[in-house]
Amino acid sequence: MNETNHPTYKKRGVVSKIINILFLTGIIIGGYYLYIYMAGSFNSNDNLQNTAIEEIVSNESSEKETIDDTIEVNVREITAEPLSRINFKKVGTVEPYKNVTIMSESAGIIKNLAKTEGDKVTKGTQIVEISESVSTEIAQINYENALKTLNLAKESLLSTKSSINQDERSAVIGAETALLNYENAIKTYNNLVVTLEEQTRAAKIGVQAAEIGLEAAQKSYYNSIATNDLTLKNTLDQSLGGIISALTLVDSSIETLNPLYDEELEEVVFRHVSQSKVNNAKDDLENINDKYYDLYNDYDDVRSSNDALDIQDLIYNVTELLESIQELLYDSKEIINDVLNEDSQDVDPVSESLNGIKSTINAMLPSIDQSKGALMQSIQAIDFALTNNQIQPEGAEASLRSAETQLLSAKQSLEQLEAANKSQLDNALNGIDLAAKQVETANAQVASIQAKGELQEIGAQTQVAQLEGQVAIAETNLSGTKIKAPIDGIILQTFIDEGNYVNPSQRIVSIADMSKVKIIAFLTAEELTFVKLGQTVSIVAPGGIKQTGRITKILPAVDPLSKKIQIEIIIPNDDDLFKSGMFADVLFVDAQKESPSINVPFKSIVFEQSTPYIYIVENGKAVRKKVNLGQISENLIEITNGITRGDKVITQGAKLVKDGSPVKILSD
């Protein structure tokens, strides 16, 4: 940092002394930053930073002279950006990407250990064979016994199915016989009906046709009423939705225009627009606001009554209100343009607010046109629905009355013809009923036998499934004498030699997948703020081995002993350069804090009685702000409290001003 580039301050009688002070300050601050860079202490705590800054600035503060004239300064408007911390290093440990320890699945003697430490293995390759032992013989016997029991259960299942099929066939034959008797009873009845109904056939057909016609007419009539009522209801609901949308748009327009006529902007507007024009607009806004509340109350009333004509009247009134607010928006836009076109200093402070209101007005005007069009369409839709409610049901009702008359006439004719034949038909129907009950009884017997058979078959199948599981377990126990590699990798370690005896679950070899490796490192909580998942880091191992990787895991808990957080980095190891247990340097380059912070140039800080302050410019004067200091990065220092975004901080000239000193800004 060098402050010898300050602009020349035009002060009578003190120019030479100020130059000497600034030169001395530049040398001291430059020496301090050189010390920080060489020592790598960018992460020192706030107390050490504040003490160092106090020592640098206190010498200059004692020599600062009081200047009563306006002081020329440079300022910087504060924004929030991430604070960078560059190039820090951690030591990590290389671990395999995957590591599997193979355990013995049975007892016996190691007969064949196919691979040794460092050998590569492929998934599925046999690497260990255990010789036969007593446990192996027992496993063989268990497997054979389980297989015999399974075969007997399968034979029993076949026998059960055969017995079930035989019982079911007998029951089905009985059901078929009952059904045949039922069908014969129906044939007898039908023959009788043919004999007795030679004269009534046409009448029955007429009754059926009349019934179908009546049903169709009824459906047509009620569907017509229901459809028209539903159409009208939907139309009214949509219209009410359009009304409340329009009222909401009016309310938003009123809220947009209110700031234009309040005390903050009214004084500026009156200076550049005729008072009568503004007052007329304010009166219009007040009238529109009153009308809005009246129509909003009317909306509650018509929504309760749901009367179509009342809703249409309300739509016309809301449309007129939209036209009034639209006209006022155009007038207000014209007033804003009149003010903004004035080249006056008092317009600048409010230009942003005026432009914001203008932008909102421009966005609302098309919406008002769309809302008016939608309301007009709602009026037309209500008229159409009311007309359909009167016309369509009248024709459907006439068809319904005609169908009822035809059905009544057909039934009367049929009843007269059937009166004489009722006794014989009743006897035939009784025969059909008796045969139907026999069919029901036979079908119930078939269903009972089938259900019982299903239970027996399920029980037998369950037994077979259980025995198959026992066979699979016995086969697994038997196959435990030949162990295969579960993954691709290399043999990291063998735990037992050929010829040695092993027990179940005893370790034999460990296999590691070294095609990729994990680098495990530990960070402090402060360092973790510069790290995120997916971040690229550089890895350097002994012998000049270099590789890049990405952070794939950040543990959520702090290590209880080291009080640090573990991270994991995955890197490729195609050339097998990285070995398990090797140490490697992890380089974090151009790391950044995730969250933005408020940062200011170091030279903006002024210490008074060991307290850090910053001077900002407000209304042409220097205003002193007490601040809290955070991290340092290059020529910037983090401010954790005291100023906010948008403040204009004095960057050059801060040592020459006091609280309340008049200042002139040379540049931003």
PEMO-V262225 format. One record per residue. N is the residue number from 1. RES is the residue in one letter. SS is DSSP state (~ for helix, > for strand, _ for the rest). OMEGA is omega in radians with two decimals (NA if undefined). NEAR is the number of other ideal C-beta (glycine too) atoms within 12 Angstrom. Layout:
n & res & ss & omega & near
N & RES & SS & OMEGA & NEAR
N & RES & SS & OMEGA & NEAR
This chain:
n & res & ss & omega & near
1 & M & _ & -3.13 & 29
2 & N & _ & -3.10 & 20
3 & E & _ & -3.12 & 33
4 & T & _ & 3.14 & 20
5 & N & _ & 3.07 & 14
6 & H & _ & 3.00 & 27
7 & P & _ & -3.14 & 22
8 & T & _ & 3.12 & 17
9 & Y & _ & -3.04 & 31
10 & K & _ & -3.14 & 18
11 & K & _ & -3.12 & 21
12 & R & _ & 3.01 & 13
13 & G & _ & -3.08 & 12
14 & V & _ & -3.03 & 23
15 & V & ~ & -3.08 & 18
16 & S & ~ & -3.10 & 14
17 & K & ~ & 3.14 & 20
18 & I & ~ & 3.14 & 29
19 & I & ~ & 3.14 & 19
20 & N & ~ & 3.14 & 16
21 & I & ~ & -3.12 & 28
22 & L & ~ & 3.13 & 32
23 & F & ~ & 3.13 & 20
24 & L & ~ & 3.13 & 23
25 & T & ~ & 3.13 & 36
26 & G & ~ & -3.14 & 25
27 & I & ~ & -3.10 & 21
28 & I & ~ & -3.10 & 27
29 & I & ~ & 3.10 & 33
30 & G & ~ & 3.10 & 22
31 & G & ~ & 3.13 & 19
32 & Y & ~ & 3.13 & 31
33 & Y & ~ & 3.08 & 29
34 & L & ~ & 3.11 & 15
35 & Y & ~ & -3.13 & 20
36 & I & ~ & -3.10 & 28
37 & Y & ~ & -3.11 & 19
38 & M & ~ & -3.07 & 11
39 & A & ~ & -3.13 & 14
40 & G & _ & -3.01 & 14
41 & S & _ & 3.11 & 20
42 & F & _ & -3.10 & 31
43 & N & _ & 3.12 & 27
44 & S & _ & -3.03 & 21
45 & N & _ & -3.04 & 16
46 & D & ~ & -3.09 & 23
47 & N & ~ & 3.12 & 15
48 & L & ~ & 3.14 & 21
49 & Q & ~ & -3.10 & 31
50 & N & ~ & -3.13 & 27
51 & T & ~ & -3.12 & 19
52 & A & ~ & -3.12 & 30
53 & I & ~ & 3.14 & 37
54 & E & ~ & -3.10 & 25
55 & E & ~ & -3.11 & 20
56 & I & ~ & -2.98 & 33
57 & V & ~ & -3.03 & 35
58 & S & ~ & 3.14 & 25
59 & N & ~ & -3.11 & 20
60 & E & ~ & -3.09 & 33
61 & S & ~ & -3.11 & 27
62 & S & ~ & -3.09 & 15
63 & E & ~ & -3.08 & 19
64 & K & _ & -3.11 & 27
65 & E & _ & 3.08 & 23
66 & T & _ & -3.11 & 14
67 & I & _ & -3.04 & 27
68 & D & _ & -3.10 & 15
69 & D & _ & 3.07 & 19
70 & T & _ & -3.05 & 22
71 & I & > & 3.11 & 37
72 & E & > & -3.07 & 27
73 & V & > & 2.95 & 36
74 & N & > & -3.12 & 31
75 & V & > & 3.07 & 34
76 & R & > & 3.13 & 32
77 & E & > & -2.99 & 22
78 & I & _ & 2.97 & 32
79 & T & _ & -3.14 & 21
80 & A & > & 3.13 & 21
81 & E & > & 3.08 & 18
82 & P & _ & 3.11 & 23
83 & L & _ & -3.06 & 31
84 & S & > & 2.98 & 26
85 & R & > & -2.89 & 29
86 & I & _ & 2.88 & 18
87 & N & _ & 2.93 & 20
88 & F & > & -2.93 & 29
89 & K & > & 3.03 & 21
90 & K & > & 3.10 & 33
91 & V & > & -3.14 & 22
92 & G & > & -3.13 & 36
93 & T & > & -3.14 & 27
94 & V & > & 3.08 & 37
95 & E & > & 3.11 & 30
96 & P & > & 3.08 & 34
97 & Y & > & 3.05 & 29
98 & K & > & -3.14 & 25
99 & N & > & -3.08 & 24
100 & V & > & 3.05 & 28
101 & T & > & -3.11 & 24
102 & I & > & -3.10 & 39
103 & M & > & 3.06 & 22
104 & S & _ & 3.13 & 31
105 & E & _ & 3.11 & 27
106 & S & _ & 3.12 & 35
107 & A & _ & 3.12 & 26
108 & G & > & -3.11 & 34
109 & I & > & 3.11 & 26
110 & I & > & -3.08 & 32
111 & K & > & -3.08 & 23
112 & N & > & 3.04 & 20
113 & L & > & -2.91 & 30
114 & A & _ & -3.03 & 25
115 & K & _ & 3.07 & 30
116 & T & _ & -3.09 & 17
117 & E & _ & -3.14 & 19
118 & G & _ & 3.13 & 19
119 & D & _ & 3.05 & 21
120 & K & > & 3.12 & 24
121 & V & > & 3.12 & 33
122 & T & _ & -3.13 & 19
123 & K & _ & 3.13 & 17
124 & G & _ & 3.13 & 13
125 & T & _ & 3.10 & 22
126 & Q & > & -3.13 & 22
127 & I & > & -3.12 & 34
128 & V & > & 3.01 & 40
129 & E & > & -3.13 & 27
130 & I & > & -3.08 & 39
131 & S & _ & -3.12 & 24
132 & E & _ & 3.13 & 20
133 & S & _ & 3.12 & 23
134 & V & ~ & -3.13 & 15
135 & S & ~ & 3.11 & 26
136 & T & ~ & 3.11 & 28
137 & E & ~ & 3.11 & 19
138 & I & ~ & 3.13 & 19
139 & A & ~ & 3.12 & 29
140 & Q & ~ & 3.13 & 23
141 & I & ~ & 3.13 & 17
142 & N & ~ & -3.13 & 23
143 & Y & ~ & -3.12 & 25
144 & E & ~ & 3.12 & 19
145 & N & ~ & 3.13 & 18
146 & A & ~ & 3.14 & 27
147 & L & ~ & 3.10 & 23
148 & K & ~ & 3.13 & 18
149 & T & ~ & 3.12 & 23
150 & L & ~ & -3.14 & 27
151 & N & ~ & 3.08 & 18
152 & L & ~ & 3.13 & 18
153 & A & ~ & 3.11 & 27
154 & K & ~ & 3.08 & 22
155 & E & ~ & 3.10 & 18
156 & S & ~ & 3.12 & 22
157 & L & ~ & 3.12 & 26
158 & L & ~ & 3.13 & 18
159 & S & ~ & 3.12 & 17
160 & T & ~ & 3.12 & 27
161 & K & ~ & -3.14 & 23
162 & S & ~ & 3.13 & 18
163 & S & ~ & 3.14 & 20
164 & I & ~ & -3.13 & 26
165 & N & ~ & 3.14 & 19
166 & Q & ~ & 3.11 & 16
167 & D & ~ & -3.11 & 23
168 & E & ~ & 3.12 & 26
169 & R & ~ & 3.12 & 18
170 & S & ~ & -3.14 & 18
171 & A & ~ & 3.14 & 27
172 & V & ~ & 3.10 & 21
173 & I & ~ & 3.10 & 18
174 & G & ~ & 3.13 & 23
175 & A & ~ & 3.12 & 27
176 & E & ~ & 3.11 & 19
177 & T & ~ & 3.12 & 22
178 & A & ~ & 3.13 & 27
179 & L & ~ & 3.11 & 23
180 & L & ~ & 3.08 & 18
181 & N & ~ & 3.13 & 24
182 & Y & ~ & 3.14 & 27
183 & E & ~ & 3.10 & 20
184 & N & ~ & 3.11 & 21
185 & A & ~ & 3.13 & 27
186 & I & ~ & 3.12 & 23
187 & K & ~ & 3.11 & 18
188 & T & ~ & 3.12 & 24
189 & Y & ~ & -3.13 & 28
190 & N & ~ & 3.11 & 19
191 & N & ~ & 3.11 & 16
192 & L & ~ & 3.13 & 24
193 & V & ~ & 3.14 & 22
194 & V & ~ & -3.13 & 17
195 & T & ~ & -3.03 & 17
196 & L & ~ & -3.01 & 25
197 & E & _ & 3.10 & 24
198 & E & _ & -3.14 & 14
199 & Q & _ & -3.07 & 17
200 & T & _ & -3.08 & 27
201 & R & ~ & -3.10 & 19
202 & A & ~ & -3.14 & 16
203 & A & ~ & 3.13 & 23
204 & K & ~ & 3.11 & 23
205 & I & ~ & 3.11 & 16
206 & G & ~ & 3.11 & 23
207 & V & ~ & -3.14 & 26
208 & Q & ~ & 3.14 & 19
209 & A & ~ & 3.13 & 21
210 & A & ~ & 3.10 & 27
211 & E & ~ & 3.12 & 22
212 & I & ~ & 3.13 & 18
213 & G & ~ & 3.13 & 24
214 & L & ~ & 3.14 & 27
215 & E & ~ & 3.12 & 19
216 & A & ~ & -3.14 & 21
217 & A & ~ & 3.10 & 27
218 & Q & ~ & 3.13 & 22
219 & K & ~ & -3.13 & 19
220 & S & ~ & -3.10 & 24
221 & Y & ~ & -3.09 & 27
222 & Y & ~ & 3.07 & 20
223 & N & ~ & 3.13 & 20
224 & S & ~ & -3.14 & 27
225 & I & ~ & -3.09 & 23
226 & A & ~ & -3.12 & 18
227 & T & ~ & -3.13 & 21
228 & N & ~ & 3.11 & 26
229 & D & ~ & 3.14 & 22
230 & L & ~ & 3.12 & 18
231 & T & ~ & 3.14 & 25
232 & L & ~ & 3.14 & 29
233 & K & ~ & 3.13 & 21
234 & N & ~ & 3.13 & 19
235 & T & ~ & 3.13 & 32
236 & L & ~ & 3.12 & 33
237 & D & ~ & 3.12 & 23
238 & Q & ~ & 3.13 & 24
239 & S & ~ & 3.09 & 41
240 & L & ~ & 3.07 & 34
241 & G & ~ & 3.09 & 22
242 & G & ~ & 3.13 & 34
243 & I & ~ & -3.09 & 42
244 & I & ~ & 3.07 & 30
245 & S & ~ & 3.13 & 26
246 & A & ~ & 3.12 & 42
247 & L & ~ & 3.08 & 37
248 & T & ~ & 3.11 & 25
249 & L & ~ & 3.08 & 35
250 & V & ~ & 3.13 & 43
251 & D & ~ & 3.11 & 26
252 & S & ~ & 3.13 & 24
253 & S & ~ & 3.12 & 39
254 & I & ~ & 3.12 & 34
255 & E & ~ & 3.11 & 22
256 & T & ~ & -3.05 & 33
257 & L & ~ & -3.09 & 39
258 & N & ~ & -3.14 & 25
259 & P & ~ & -3.10 & 26
260 & L & ~ & -3.06 & 40
261 & Y & ~ & 3.06 & 33
262 & D & _ & -3.01 & 18
263 & E & ~ & -3.06 & 12
264 & E & ~ & -3.09 & 16
265 & L & ~ & -3.02 & 33
266 & E & ~ & -3.10 & 23
267 & E & ~ & 3.14 & 19
268 & V & ~ & -3.12 & 31
269 & V & ~ & -3.12 & 38
270 & F & ~ & -3.11 & 23
271 & R & ~ & -3.04 & 19
272 & H & ~ & 3.11 & 27
273 & V & _ & -3.11 & 32
274 & S & _ & -3.07 & 16
275 & Q & ~ & -3.12 & 16
276 & S & ~ & 3.14 & 12
277 & K & ~ & -3.14 & 22
278 & V & ~ & -3.14 & 30
279 & N & ~ & 3.10 & 19
280 & N & ~ & 3.13 & 21
281 & A & ~ & 3.13 & 35
282 & K & ~ & 3.12 & 29
283 & D & ~ & 3.11 & 18
284 & D & ~ & -3.14 & 30
285 & L & ~ & 3.13 & 33
286 & E & ~ & 3.12 & 20
287 & N & ~ & 3.13 & 21
288 & I & ~ & 3.13 & 35
289 & N & ~ & 3.12 & 27
290 & D & ~ & 3.14 & 18
291 & K & ~ & 3.14 & 27
292 & Y & ~ & -3.11 & 34
293 & Y & ~ & 3.10 & 19
294 & D & ~ & -3.11 & 21
295 & L & ~ & 3.11 & 33
296 & Y & ~ & 3.06 & 26
297 & N & ~ & 3.09 & 17
298 & D & ~ & 3.14 & 28
299 & Y & ~ & 3.12 & 33
300 & D & ~ & -3.12 & 19
301 & D & ~ & -3.08 & 19
302 & V & ~ & 3.09 & 29
303 & R & ~ & 3.11 & 22
304 & S & ~ & -3.10 & 13
305 & S & ~ & -3.13 & 17
306 & N & _ & 3.11 & 23
307 & D & _ & -3.04 & 20
308 & A & ~ & -3.09 & 30
309 & L & ~ & 3.10 & 18
310 & D & ~ & 3.13 & 24
311 & I & ~ & 3.11 & 39
312 & Q & ~ & 3.12 & 29
313 & D & ~ & 3.14 & 23
314 & L & ~ & 3.11 & 38
315 & I & ~ & 3.13 & 43
316 & Y & ~ & -3.12 & 25
317 & N & ~ & 3.12 & 29
318 & V & ~ & 3.10 & 43
319 & T & ~ & 3.09 & 33
320 & E & ~ & 3.12 & 24
321 & L & ~ & 3.09 & 39
322 & L & ~ & 3.12 & 41
323 & E & ~ & 3.12 & 27
324 & S & ~ & -3.11 & 31
325 & I & ~ & 3.09 & 43
326 & Q & ~ & 3.11 & 31
327 & E & ~ & 3.13 & 24
328 & L & ~ & 3.10 & 39
329 & L & ~ & 3.10 & 38
330 & Y & ~ & 3.13 & 24
331 & D & ~ & -3.13 & 29
332 & S & ~ & 3.10 & 41
333 & K & ~ & 3.12 & 30
334 & E & ~ & 3.10 & 24
335 & I & ~ & 3.13 & 39
336 & I & ~ & 3.13 & 38
337 & N & ~ & 3.12 & 23
338 & D & ~ & -3.12 & 26
339 & V & ~ & -3.08 & 36
340 & L & ~ & -3.14 & 27
341 & N & _ & 3.12 & 15
342 & E & _ & 3.10 & 21
343 & D & _ & -3.06 & 11
344 & S & _ & -3.09 & 17
345 & Q & ~ & -3.09 & 12
346 & D & ~ & 3.10 & 18
347 & V & ~ & -3.06 & 26
348 & D & ~ & -3.10 & 16
349 & P & ~ & -3.07 & 16
350 & V & ~ & -3.08 & 29
351 & S & ~ & -3.14 & 24
352 & E & ~ & 3.12 & 16
353 & S & ~ & -3.13 & 24
354 & L & ~ & 3.13 & 35
355 & N & ~ & 3.09 & 20
356 & G & ~ & 3.12 & 19
357 & I & ~ & -3.14 & 34
358 & K & ~ & 3.14 & 30
359 & S & ~ & 3.12 & 16
360 & T & ~ & 3.11 & 27
361 & I & ~ & -3.14 & 33
362 & N & ~ & -3.14 & 20
363 & A & ~ & -3.05 & 18
364 & M & ~ & -3.03 & 33
365 & L & ~ & 3.10 & 27
366 & P & ~ & 3.14 & 15
367 & S & ~ & 3.13 & 26
368 & I & ~ & 3.10 & 34
369 & D & ~ & 3.12 & 20
370 & Q & ~ & -3.14 & 19
371 & S & ~ & 3.11 & 34
372 & K & ~ & 3.12 & 31
373 & G & ~ & 3.14 & 19
374 & A & ~ & 3.13 & 27
375 & L & ~ & 3.11 & 38
376 & M & ~ & 3.09 & 24
377 & Q & ~ & 3.11 & 20
378 & S & ~ & 3.11 & 35
379 & I & ~ & 3.14 & 31
380 & Q & ~ & -3.13 & 18
381 & A & ~ & 3.11 & 28
382 & I & ~ & 3.10 & 38
383 & D & ~ & -3.12 & 22
384 & F & ~ & -3.13 & 20
385 & A & ~ & 3.12 & 30
386 & L & ~ & 3.14 & 24
387 & T & ~ & 3.13 & 18
388 & N & ~ & 3.13 & 24
389 & N & ~ & -3.12 & 25
390 & Q & ~ & -2.98 & 17
391 & I & ~ & -2.98 & 15
392 & Q & ~ & -3.10 & 27
393 & P & ~ & -3.11 & 23
394 & E & ~ & 3.12 & 17
395 & G & ~ & 3.14 & 17
396 & A & ~ & -3.14 & 26
397 & E & ~ & 3.12 & 21
398 & A & ~ & 3.11 & 17
399 & S & ~ & 3.13 & 23
400 & L & ~ & -3.13 & 27
401 & R & ~ & 3.13 & 19
402 & S & ~ & 3.13 & 21
403 & A & ~ & 3.11 & 27
404 & E & ~ & 3.14 & 22
405 & T & ~ & 3.14 & 18
406 & Q & ~ & -3.13 & 25
407 & L & ~ & 3.14 & 27
408 & L & ~ & 3.14 & 19
409 & S & ~ & -3.12 & 20
410 & A & ~ & 3.13 & 28
411 & K & ~ & 3.13 & 24
412 & Q & ~ & 3.12 & 18
413 & S & ~ & -3.12 & 23
414 & L & ~ & 3.13 & 28
415 & E & ~ & -3.14 & 18
416 & Q & ~ & -3.11 & 16
417 & L & ~ & -3.06 & 24
418 & E & ~ & -3.06 & 24
419 & A & _ & -3.06 & 14
420 & A & _ & -3.03 & 14
421 & N & _ & -3.01 & 24
422 & K & ~ & -3.04 & 19
423 & S & ~ & -3.14 & 14
424 & Q & ~ & 3.13 & 20
425 & L & ~ & 3.12 & 26
426 & D & ~ & 3.13 & 16
427 & N & ~ & 3.13 & 18
428 & A & ~ & 3.12 & 27
429 & L & ~ & 3.09 & 22
430 & N & ~ & 3.08 & 17
431 & G & ~ & 3.10 & 25
432 & I & ~ & -3.14 & 26
433 & D & ~ & 3.14 & 18
434 & L & ~ & 3.12 & 22
435 & A & ~ & 3.13 & 27
436 & A & ~ & 3.11 & 22
437 & K & ~ & 3.09 & 18
438 & Q & ~ & 3.09 & 26
439 & V & ~ & 3.13 & 27
440 & E & ~ & 3.14 & 18
441 & T & ~ & -3.14 & 22
442 & A & ~ & 3.13 & 27
443 & N & ~ & 3.10 & 23
444 & A & ~ & 3.11 & 18
445 & Q & ~ & 3.10 & 24
446 & V & ~ & -3.13 & 27
447 & A & ~ & -3.14 & 18
448 & S & ~ & 3.14 & 18
449 & I & ~ & 3.13 & 27
450 & Q & ~ & 3.14 & 22
451 & A & ~ & 3.12 & 18
452 & K & ~ & 3.12 & 20
453 & G & ~ & 3.11 & 25
454 & E & ~ & 3.11 & 18
455 & L & ~ & 3.13 & 16
456 & Q & ~ & -3.13 & 25
457 & E & ~ & 3.12 & 25
458 & I & ~ & 3.12 & 18
459 & G & ~ & -3.14 & 20
460 & A & ~ & 3.12 & 27
461 & Q & ~ & 3.10 & 21
462 & T & ~ & 3.11 & 17
463 & Q & ~ & 3.12 & 23
464 & V & ~ & -3.13 & 26
465 & A & ~ & 3.12 & 18
466 & Q & ~ & -3.14 & 18
467 & L & ~ & 3.07 & 27
468 & E & ~ & 3.07 & 22
469 & G & ~ & 3.11 & 18
470 & Q & ~ & 3.10 & 24
471 & V & ~ & -3.14 & 26
472 & A & ~ & 3.12 & 19
473 & I & ~ & 3.14 & 20
474 & A & ~ & 3.12 & 27
475 & E & ~ & 3.11 & 21
476 & T & ~ & 3.12 & 19
477 & N & ~ & -3.14 & 26
478 & L & ~ & -3.09 & 28
479 & S & ~ & -3.12 & 21
480 & G & _ & 3.14 & 32
481 & T & _ & 3.12 & 32
482 & K & > & -3.01 & 27
483 & I & > & -3.11 & 36
484 & K & > & -3.14 & 24
485 & A & _ & -3.13 & 30
486 & P & _ & -3.12 & 25
487 & I & _ & 2.94 & 28
488 & D & _ & 3.11 & 22
489 & G & > & 3.10 & 35
490 & I & > & 3.10 & 33
491 & I & > & 3.11 & 34
492 & L & > & -3.04 & 31
493 & Q & > & 2.99 & 24
494 & T & > & -3.05 & 26
495 & F & _ & -3.10 & 21
496 & I & _ & -3.11 & 24
497 & D & _ & 3.07 & 18
498 & E & _ & -3.14 & 22
499 & G & _ & 3.12 & 14
500 & N & _ & 3.11 & 22
501 & Y & > & 3.12 & 21
502 & V & > & 3.04 & 34
503 & N & _ & 3.07 & 20
504 & P & _ & 3.12 & 22
505 & S & _ & 3.07 & 14
506 & Q & _ & -3.12 & 23
507 & R & > & 3.11 & 22
508 & I & > & 3.10 & 37
509 & V & > & 2.99 & 38
510 & S & > & -3.12 & 29
511 & I & > & -3.13 & 38
512 & A & > & 3.00 & 38
513 & D & > & -3.10 & 30
514 & M & > & 3.08 & 34
515 & S & > & 2.96 & 22
516 & K & > & 3.10 & 27
517 & V & > & 3.07 & 39
518 & K & > & 3.00 & 37
519 & I & > & -3.13 & 44
520 & I & > & 3.12 & 34
521 & A & > & -3.12 & 38
522 & F & > & -3.11 & 26
523 & L & > & 2.99 & 36
524 & T & _ & -3.14 & 21
525 & A & ~ & -3.13 & 18
526 & E & ~ & 3.12 & 23
527 & E & ~ & -3.11 & 25
528 & L & ~ & 3.13 & 31
529 & T & _ & 3.13 & 27
530 & F & _ & -3.01 & 33
531 & V & _ & 3.08 & 36
532 & K & _ & 3.12 & 23
533 & L & _ & 3.13 & 19
534 & G & _ & -3.12 & 15
535 & Q & _ & 3.13 & 27
536 & T & > & 3.09 & 23
537 & V & > & 3.10 & 38
538 & S & > & -3.13 & 28
539 & I & > & 3.10 & 40
540 & V & > & -3.14 & 28
541 & A & > & 3.12 & 28
542 & P & _ & -3.12 & 16
543 & G & _ & 3.11 & 12
544 & G & _ & 3.12 & 11
545 & I & > & -3.10 & 24
546 & K & > & 3.13 & 20
547 & Q & > & 3.05 & 31
548 & T & > & 3.13 & 20
549 & G & > & 3.13 & 35
550 & R & > & 3.11 & 26
551 & I & > & -3.07 & 34
552 & T & > & -3.10 & 23
553 & K & > & 2.99 & 22
554 & I & > & -3.09 & 28
555 & L & > & -3.07 & 19
556 & P & > & -3.06 & 11
557 & A & > & 3.11 & 12
558 & V & > & 3.07 & 17
559 & D & _ & -3.03 & 18
560 & P & _ & -3.11 & 9
561 & L & _ & -3.09 & 8
562 & S & _ & -3.09 & 14
563 & K & _ & 3.12 & 15
564 & K & _ & -3.09 & 23
565 & I & > & -3.12 & 27
566 & Q & > & 3.01 & 30
567 & I & > & -3.10 & 36
568 & E & > & -3.12 & 30
569 & I & > & 3.11 & 41
570 & I & > & 3.10 & 32
571 & I & > & 3.08 & 36
572 & P & > & -3.13 & 21
573 & N & _ & -3.06 & 31
574 & D & _ & -3.11 & 12
575 & D & _ & 3.09 & 14
576 & D & _ & -3.13 & 22
577 & L & _ & -3.13 & 22
578 & F & _ & -3.11 & 37
579 & K & _ & 3.14 & 24
580 & S & _ & 3.14 & 31
581 & G & _ & 3.14 & 21
582 & M & _ & 3.02 & 28
583 & F & > & 3.12 & 23
584 & A & > & 3.09 & 37
585 & D & > & 3.07 & 28
586 & V & > & -3.09 & 40
587 & L & > & 3.09 & 28
588 & F & > & -3.05 & 32
589 & V & _ & 3.12 & 22
590 & D & _ & 3.09 & 18
591 & A & > & 3.14 & 33
592 & Q & > & 2.96 & 22
593 & K & _ & 3.11 & 25
594 & E & _ & -3.05 & 16
595 & S & _ & 3.11 & 16
596 & P & _ & 3.10 & 16
597 & S & > & 3.12 & 31
598 & I & > & -3.08 & 34
599 & N & > & 3.13 & 35
600 & V & > & 3.05 & 43
601 & P & > & -3.11 & 28
602 & F & ~ & -3.06 & 38
603 & K & ~ & 3.13 & 39
604 & S & ~ & -3.05 & 44
605 & I & _ & 3.08 & 46
606 & V & > & 3.12 & 39
607 & F & > & 3.05 & 31
608 & E & > & -3.10 & 25
609 & Q & _ & 3.07 & 13
610 & S & _ & -3.14 & 17
611 & T & > & 3.14 & 22
612 & P & > & 3.11 & 39
613 & Y & > & 2.99 & 36
614 & I & > & 3.09 & 44
615 & Y & > & 3.05 & 42
616 & I & > & -3.11 & 38
617 & V & > & 3.05 & 39
618 & E & > & 3.11 & 23
619 & N & _ & 3.06 & 13
620 & G & _ & -3.13 & 20
621 & K & > & 3.08 & 23
622 & A & > & -3.13 & 36
623 & V & > & -3.10 & 28
624 & R & > & 3.14 & 27
625 & K & > & 3.05 & 32
626 & K & > & -3.05 & 23
627 & V & _ & 2.99 & 34
628 & N & > & -3.04 & 24
629 & L & > & 3.12 & 37
630 & G & > & -3.07 & 32
631 & Q & > & 3.10 & 34
632 & I & > & 3.05 & 37
633 & S & > & -3.10 & 31
634 & E & _ & -3.09 & 19
635 & N & _ & -3.13 & 24
636 & L & > & 3.06 & 32
637 & I & > & -3.09 & 37
638 & E & > & 3.05 & 36
639 & I & > & -3.08 & 37
640 & T & > & -3.13 & 23
641 & N & > & 3.03 & 17
642 & G & _ & 3.10 & 27
643 & I & _ & -3.10 & 37
644 & T & _ & 3.10 & 19
645 & R & _ & 3.12 & 18
646 & G & _ & 3.08 & 17
647 & D & _ & 3.11 & 26
648 & K & > & -3.06 & 32
649 & V & > & 3.09 & 45
650 & I & > & -3.12 & 46
651 & T & > & 3.10 & 37
652 & Q & > & -3.06 & 32
653 & G & _ & -3.11 & 39
654 & A & ~ & -3.10 & 44
655 & K & ~ & -3.05 & 42
656 & L & ~ & -3.06 & 38
657 & V & _ & 3.01 & 40
658 & K & _ & 3.09 & 26
659 & D & _ & -3.13 & 21
660 & G & _ & -3.14 & 18
661 & S & _ & 3.04 & 29
662 & P & > & -3.10 & 22
663 & V & > & 3.06 & 33
664 & K & > & -3.09 & 23
665 & I & > & 3.11 & 28
666 & L & > & -3.13 & 22
667 & S & > & 3.04 & 16
668 & D & _ & NA & 16
